[in-house]
Amino acid sequence: MTLLELSDVSVHYGRIQALSGISLTVQEGEIVTLIGANGAGKSTTMRAVSGLLPLSRGTITFDGQDISRLRADLRVVRGISQAPEGRGVFPGMTVLENLEMGCYSRKDRKGIREDFERVYELFPRLKERIGQQGGTLSGGEQQMVAIGRALMARPRLLLLDEPSMGLAPQFIRQIFRIITDINEQGTTVLLVEQNAQSALSRAHRGYVLESGGITKAGGGRELLADPAIKDAYLGVA
């Protein structure tokens, strides 16, 4: 079943066109990744899906409903949650308080307790640092908080924007293993990632963005094997 569909979506920053009529789909249960160079429009796509940027043209459909003009907070209630580029951890708040921000709109106390346990199972280090302020955590730990906070909304679609950015290799491997675990537990994932090798090797499907438009699409393994993708994004010919 198609969970998310972007149809002919364009986005402008003032007079600058950041997305030019892109169309893509995410099926329920998939990991779909967007790859491309800096400035290609990847993060703009994510911000459009989450409702942080208005569309100049086109429609965004989630679970069969047009959400193109729906407020960002109501998209969270519908089931879309994002761990943003740069993590967005509240530095003066504890790990627990940061995680609590992810479930601010929920009233189901039993479900919230269950999701705290799920986050702590995925990220045991966060349980160890529950009272520590976000600003004192390492980059990898802050990324765990950002993903955990997004999961506390119990999303059907999890948006992950550059989760490996600035992380040490051991954290990168751990984050990608956890992304796979999250997906296998039933959460659909839309992933923006400059580490094309790791992203495509774990994705069911992928899209390549260049200058605000989609230039290629296919299965993750298919794109990994594409000579043009290897040359442009994987550093090999």
Beta strands, then each sheet from edge to edge (+ up, - down):
strand 1: 2-13
strand 2: 16-27
strand 3: 31-35
strand 4: 57-62
strand 5: 65-66
strand 6: 80-83
strand 7: 157-161
strand 8: 188-192
strand 9: 205-210
strand 10: 213-219
sheet 1: 2+ 1- 4+ 5-
sheet 2: 6+ 7+ 8+ 3+ 9+ 10-
end
